[in-house]
Amino acid sequence: MNHSFAGKTIIATAQIRIHFDEPRNADATLIEYLATVSHRAIGGHVMDAFDETAFFLELGPDQILNAVEAAGFPCTGHLLALNSYENRVYQVGVEERGMLVAKFYRPGRWSDEQILEEHLFTQQMAELEIPAVPPMADDEGRTLLKHGPFRFALYPRVGGRAPDLESPDHLRRLGAFLGRLHQLGAAEKFAHRPALTPQSFGVDSAQFLLASEHIPDSLRSVYQGLTEDLLGRIERQWKLAEGFKPIRLHGDFHVGNILWDEYEGPRVVDFDDARSGPAIQDIWLCLSGDRQTQADQFCDLLEGYSRFHDLDPREMHLIEALRTLRMLHHMAWIGKRWADPAFPRCFPWFDDPLQWETHILGLREQAALMEEQPLPWPL
């Protein structure tokens, strides 16, 4: 089935374009860019191919709505771009069901086997009534759908607000969620998805950045020396935690992926970064503030967590190492996606020497933090 939604996509594009009531930020810029690309794709004037993801950038409203209809969901023509940098995610109006969320996967990042393994993980959660949001299956039971060159998945739309990380009650309930998630995550291993390690997030990220042209020449030797020192410190922290058991994780458990309902608690979305690693990776992202505040927050989280799963105290040594790895990986991720025009528009500061100086300062602070004692284990 293939339809033209030309009349409807004008409305959809207008919906996207009016999404600017608040001051501009990277997310707003991304939404504007997606609207622009979608509009150009209708007329066939998308930029020339520059790499393997060129056809991904040509994804426009007609392709999106045709793909959803081919999956068995007649569309109303309503289409709204949602905030997503790595993939393309849209809220799509469908007849009789209201709204669905369609997630189109960036090619070249995950294999079909890796995506299906992520889907299976969330389906296992749903079977145990762990409040994650798994993809919907079509009439043949498939969750990874294909339309032309595009791979996509459909999700029910769920609502909620961000949790209050200053609330002990919210933290205990988040801890209970993570305890249940990690109990399941420890029950078996990923066969296809990667692991979070100093090599994958640290060494590989630093090597990519140093081989690229993004680091200013005046800072390149400084960055090389600093990252070599940091990677040595990270390895030492890993040795202090030696013996911990890597488990299946959410992988990116920040507040933007947690939809809070005051009665039902957290509902967690976006397992796109699911991978194996230390359990503390899903916990430390919920900690903020000064050392004492983080210690108090951790105590509340652990109270809920320990009802369902045991956290290895040795993993406390990894918190600042993991924070450092996240900083390195984030900069490398932007650099690897720089050929996608959405990224220079959303992260215009990336090639600014001042920003690299700030990044280096942050990494130096991490070097000092890794020399401090880890957060205390609650008595």
C-alpha positions in Angstrom: 0.0 0.0 0.0 1.4 3.4 -0.9 -0.5 6.7 -0.6 0.3 10.3 -1.1 -0.3 12.4 2.0 0.6 15.7 0.4 -2.5 17.4 1.6 -2.1 16.2 5.1 1.7 16.7 5.5 1.3 20.4 5.1 -0.7 20.4 8.3 1.9 18.1 9.9 4.8 20.3 8.9 2.9 23.3 10.3 2.4 21.4 13.5 6.2 20.9 13.8 7.0 24.5 13.0 4.8 26.0 15.7 6.7 24.1 18.4 8.7 27.2 19.6 6.9 28.8 22.5 10.1 28.5 24.7 13.6 30.0 24.0 15.6 28.1 21.4 17.7 25.3 22.6 19.3 22.2 20.9 16.0 20.3 21.0 14.0 23.1 19.5 16.7 23.5 16.8 16.5 19.8 16.1 12.7 19.9 15.7 13.0 22.8 13.3 15.6 21.0 11.3 13.5 17.9 11.0 10.6 19.9 9.8 12.8 21.6 7.2 14.2 18.2 6.0 10.8 16.7 5.9 9.5 19.6 3.8 12.4 19.4 1.4 12.0 15.6 1.1 8.5 16.1 -0.3 9.9 18.1 -3.2 12.8 15.7 -3.7 15.4 18.4 -2.9 17.3 16.7 -0.1 21.0 17.3 0.0 23.3 15.0 -2.1 24.4 11.7 -0.5 27.4 12.2 1.8 27.6 8.8 3.5 25.7 5.6 4.2 23.0 7.5 6.1 22.0 9.8 3.2 18.7 8.0 2.6 18.0 8.3 6.3 18.1 12.1 6.0 15.6 11.9 3.2 12.9 10.5 5.5 9.9 12.8 5.1 6.2 12.8 6.0 5.1 10.8 3.1 7.6 8.0 3.9 6.7 8.1 7.6 3.0 7.9 7.1 3.2 5.3 4.4 5.4 3.1 6.6 2.9 3.3 9.5 0.0 2.5 7.2 1.9 -0.4 5.7 2.2 -1.8 9.3 -1.6 -1.8 9.5 -2.4 1.6 11.1 -4.4 4.0 8.9 -3.1 7.5 9.6 -4.9 10.7 10.1 -2.0 12.8 8.8 -1.1 14.3 12.1 2.7 14.2 12.6 4.9 15.7 15.2 8.7 15.4 15.4 9.9 14.5 18.9 13.3 15.2 20.4 15.8 12.5 19.3 19.2 13.0 17.8 20.4 9.5 17.1 17.2 8.2 15.5 14.2 10.0 14.0 11.1 9.8 16.3 7.6 11.0 15.5 4.2 11.2 17.1 1.8 9.9 14.5 -2.0 10.2 14.5 -3.7 7.0 13.6 -7.4 6.2 13.2 -9.2 4.7 16.2 -6.1 4.5 18.4 -5.3 8.2 18.7 -1.5 8.6 18.7 1.4 6.2 18.2 5.2 6.9 18.4 7.2 5.8 15.4 10.9 5.4 15.8 13.0 5.2 12.6 16.5 3.7 13.3 19.6 5.4 12.0 21.4 2.9 9.7 24.8 1.6 10.5 24.5 1.9 14.3 22.6 -1.3 15.4 22.2 -4.6 13.5 18.8 -6.2 13.3 19.9 -8.7 15.9 20.9 -5.9 18.3 17.6 -4.1 17.9 15.6 -7.2 18.4 17.6 -8.0 21.5 16.7 -4.6 22.9 13.0 -5.3 22.0 13.1 -8.6 23.8 14.5 -7.1 26.9 11.6 -4.6 27.2 9.1 -7.3 26.4 10.5 -9.4 29.2 10.0 -6.4 31.5 6.4 -6.0 30.4 5.8 -9.7 31.1 7.0 -9.1 34.7 5.0 -5.8 34.9 8.1 -3.8 35.1 6.9 -0.4 33.8 8.9 0.0 30.6 7.4 0.7 27.2 8.0 -2.1 24.8 7.4 -1.8 21.0 4.2 -3.0 19.5 4.1 -6.2 17.4 2.3 -6.4 14.1 -0.1 -9.2 13.1 2.8 -11.5 12.5 4.4 -10.8 15.9 7.2 -8.6 14.4 8.5 -5.6 16.4 11.2 -4.5 14.0 9.4 -3.3 10.9 10.8 -2.4 7.5 9.5 -0.1 4.7 11.7 0.4 1.8 15.2 1.2 3.2 13.9 2.2 6.6 13.8 0.2 9.8 11.3 1.3 12.4 9.3 0.3 15.5 6.0 1.5 16.8 5.2 2.3 20.4 2.1 3.4 22.3 2.2 7.0 23.3 2.7 7.4 27.1 2.7 10.6 29.1 4.3 11.8 32.3 6.6 14.4 33.8 10.1 14.2 35.0 10.7 12.7 38.4 11.7 14.9 41.3 15.2 13.8 42.2 15.0 15.9 45.4 12.1 13.8 46.7 13.1 10.8 48.8 9.9 9.1 47.9 10.6 9.5 44.1 14.1 8.2 44.7 13.0 5.2 46.6 10.5 4.3 43.9 13.1 4.9 41.2 15.4 2.6 43.1 12.7 -0.1 43.3 12.3 0.2 39.5 16.0 -0.2 38.9 16.2 -3.1 41.4 13.5 -5.0 39.4 15.1 -4.0 36.1 18.6 -5.2 37.3 17.1 -8.4 38.8 15.9 -9.2 35.3 19.0 -7.9 33.7 21.2 -10.2 35.7 19.1 -13.3 34.8 20.7 -13.7 31.4 23.3 -12.0 29.1 23.1 -10.0 25.9 24.3 -12.1 22.9 24.6 -9.2 20.4 24.6 -5.8 22.2 27.9 -4.3 23.3 29.3 -3.7 26.7 30.2 -0.4 28.4 33.9 -0.7 29.1 36.9 1.7 29.4 37.9 0.6 25.9 34.5 1.2 24.2 33.6 4.5 25.8 37.1 5.8 26.7 39.9 4.6 24.5 37.9 4.4 21.3 36.3 7.8 21.9 39.7 9.5 22.6 41.3 7.9 19.6 38.5 9.0 17.3 38.6 12.6 18.6 42.4 12.8 18.3 42.3 11.5 14.8 39.6 14.0 13.8 39.9 17.7 13.0 37.5 18.8 15.7 40.0 19.4 18.4 41.8 22.8 17.9 45.5 22.3 17.0 46.5 24.4 19.9 44.8 22.0 22.3 45.5 18.7 20.6 48.7 17.7 22.6 47.0 18.9 25.8 44.0 16.7 25.1 46.1 13.7 24.2 48.1 13.9 27.4 45.0 14.5 29.5 43.1 11.6 28.0 46.0 9.2 28.5 46.2 10.2 32.1 42.4 9.9 32.6 42.3 6.4 30.9 45.0 5.3 33.3 43.0 6.6 36.3 39.8 4.9 34.9 41.6 1.6 34.6 42.7 1.9 38.3 39.1 2.5 39.4 38.0 -0.5 37.4 40.6 -2.6 39.2 39.3 -1.4 42.6 35.9 -2.7 41.5 37.4 -5.9 40.1 35.0 -8.9 40.4 31.7 -7.0 39.8 29.2 -8.8 37.5 28.2 -6.9 34.3 24.5 -7.1 33.7 22.0 -5.9 31.1 21.3 -2.2 31.7 19.1 0.6 30.4 22.3 2.3 29.7 21.1 5.9 29.6 18.9 6.3 32.7 18.6 10.1 32.9 15.4 12.0 33.7 14.6 12.6 30.1 13.9 8.9 29.7 11.7 8.6 32.8 8.0 9.5 32.6 6.6 10.0 36.1 3.1 9.3 37.1 2.3 10.3 40.7 0.1 7.2 41.2 1.9 4.6 39.1 5.5 5.9 39.6 8.1 5.7 36.8 7.5 4.5 33.3 10.8 4.2 31.4 11.3 4.7 27.7 14.2 4.6 25.1 16.3 1.5 25.7 18.3 2.4 22.5 21.5 2.5 24.6 20.8 -0.8 26.4 24.1 -2.7 26.9 26.0 -4.7 29.4 27.9 -3.0 32.2 28.1 -2.3 35.9 24.7 -1.8 37.6 25.9 1.6 39.1 25.8 3.0 35.5 22.0 3.2 35.7 22.1 4.6 39.3 24.7 7.4 39.2 22.8 9.4 36.6 20.1 10.0 39.2 22.7 11.7 41.5 23.4 15.4 41.5 24.5 18.2 43.7 27.4 18.3 46.2 28.9 15.2 47.8 26.6 15.1 50.8 23.5 15.6 48.6 24.6 12.7 46.3 25.2 10.5 49.4 21.7 11.2 50.7 20.2 10.6 47.2 22.1 7.3 46.9 20.8 6.2 50.3 17.2 6.7 49.2 17.8 5.0 45.9 19.5 2.0 47.5 16.6 1.6 50.0 14.2 0.9 47.2 16.8 -0.9 45.0 17.8 -3.4 47.7 14.2 -4.8 48.0 14.8 -6.5 44.6 18.5 -6.7 43.8 21.8 -6.5 45.6 24.3 -3.9 44.4 27.9 -4.7 44.7 29.5 -2.1 47.0 32.7 -2.3 44.9 30.9 -0.5 42.1 31.0 2.7 44.1 34.6 3.1 42.8 33.2 3.4 39.3 30.9 6.4 39.6 33.4 9.1 38.7 35.1 6.8 36.1 31.8 6.3 34.4 31.1 10.0 34.5 34.4 10.6 32.8 33.7 7.9 30.2 30.3 9.5 29.5 31.9 12.9 28.9 34.5 11.4 26.4 31.8 9.3 24.7 29.4 12.2 24.3 32.0 14.4 22.5 33.0 11.5 20.2 29.3 10.8 19.5 28.8 14.3 18.3 31.9 14.1 16.2 30.9 10.9 14.6 27.5 12.4 13.6 28.9 15.7 12.4 28.2 14.9 8.8 24.5 14.8 9.6 23.3 18.4 9.1 21.1 18.1 12.2 24.2 18.0 14.5 26.0 21.2 13.5 22.6 23.0 13.9 21.9 21.5 17.3 25.5 21.6 18.7 27.0 24.8 17.0 29.5 25.1 19.9 31.2 21.8 19.1 33.9 23.4 16.9 34.4 26.4 19.2 37.9 26.4 20.8 36.4 27.9 23.9 34.1 24.9 24.3 37.0 22.5 24.0 38.9 24.5 26.7 35.8 24.1 28.9 35.6 20.4 28.1 39.3 20.0 29.1 38.7 21.8 32.3 35.8 19.5 33.1 38.0 16.5 32.4 40.7 17.8 34.7 38.1 18.1 37.4 37.2 14.5 36.8 40.9 13.5 37.3 40.8 15.1 40.7 37.5 13.5 41.6 38.8 10.0 40.8 41.4 10.5 43.4 38.8 11.1 46.1 37.1 8.4 48.2 33.9 7.1 46.6 30.6 8.0 48.0 30.0 6.2 51.4 28.1 3.0 51.5 25.0 3.5 53.7 25.3 1.9 57.1 
